[in-house]
Amino acid sequence: MIKLKEEQSKMIESGEIVTLAITLPGVSEEKNLPVIIRNTTLTNEKIEFGIQFKDVDKATLDIVDKFIAMSID
């Protein structure tokens, strides 16, 4: 989970391209993936980002898809 202060979250706008640093299952190194912020939701407890991956290779996207599917089950 990423903890941001409210003023920091307001600095990130929809449509902005940022780097998502993530460790994926079965991958030894942290990946830095370009993503487009599609929406943000801020509550007292957390901030949620809707993201779209940008120019990420298919093999990495397949790993992300499997990770998400495992998290939903």
NORHU-V542935 format. One record per residue. N is the residue number from 1. RES is the residue in three letters. PHI is phi in whole degrees, 0 to 359 (999 if undefined). PSI is psi in radians with two decimals (999 if undefined). Layout:
n & res & phi & psi
N & RES & PHI & PSI
N & RES & PHI & PSI
This chain:
n & res & phi & psi
1 & MET & 999 & 2.42
2 & ILE & 261 & 2.21
3 & LYS & 259 & 2.11
4 & LEU & 236 & 2.56
5 & LYS & 281 & 2.71
6 & GLU & 306 & -0.75
7 & GLU & 294 & -0.53
8 & GLN & 291 & -0.71
9 & SER & 295 & -0.53
10 & LYS & 288 & -0.27
11 & MET & 280 & -0.26
12 & ILE & 260 & 2.08
13 & GLU & 248 & 2.69
14 & SER & 302 & 2.43
15 & GLY & 92 & -0.22
16 & GLU & 286 & 2.47
17 & ILE & 262 & 2.19
18 & VAL & 229 & 2.99
19 & THR & 257 & 2.21
20 & LEU & 262 & 2.02
21 & ALA & 267 & 2.09
22 & ILE & 216 & 2.52
23 & THR & 255 & 2.14
24 & LEU & 256 & 2.62
25 & PRO & 300 & 2.34
26 & GLY & 82 & 0.01
27 & VAL & 243 & 2.17
28 & SER & 285 & -0.51
29 & GLU & 255 & 2.64
30 & GLU & 294 & 2.41
31 & LYS & 259 & 2.44
32 & ASN & 249 & 1.83
33 & LEU & 249 & 2.33
34 & PRO & 286 & 2.30
35 & VAL & 226 & 2.68
36 & ILE & 257 & 2.23
37 & ILE & 286 & 2.12
38 & ARG & 260 & -0.60
39 & ASN & 198 & 2.81
40 & THR & 225 & 2.55
41 & THR & 228 & 2.19
42 & LEU & 244 & 2.22
43 & THR & 237 & -3.11
44 & ASN & 295 & -0.45
45 & GLU & 260 & -0.50
46 & LYS & 199 & 2.95
47 & ILE & 237 & 2.36
48 & GLU & 244 & 2.44
49 & PHE & 242 & 2.35
50 & GLY & 267 & 2.25
51 & ILE & 233 & 2.74
52 & GLN & 233 & 2.22
53 & PHE & 290 & 2.50
54 & LYS & 235 & 2.14
55 & ASP & 55 & 0.81
56 & VAL & 254 & 2.36
57 & ASP & 295 & 2.69
58 & LYS & 299 & -0.68
59 & ALA & 299 & -0.74
60 & THR & 292 & -0.73
61 & LEU & 298 & -0.63
62 & ASP & 297 & -0.72
63 & ILE & 296 & -0.75
64 & VAL & 298 & -0.79
65 & ASP & 302 & -0.79
66 & LYS & 295 & -0.70
67 & PHE & 297 & -0.79
68 & ILE & 297 & -0.76
69 & ALA & 299 & -0.68
70 & MET & 294 & -0.63
71 & SER & 289 & -0.51
72 & ILE & 281 & -0.59
73 & ASP & 295 & 999
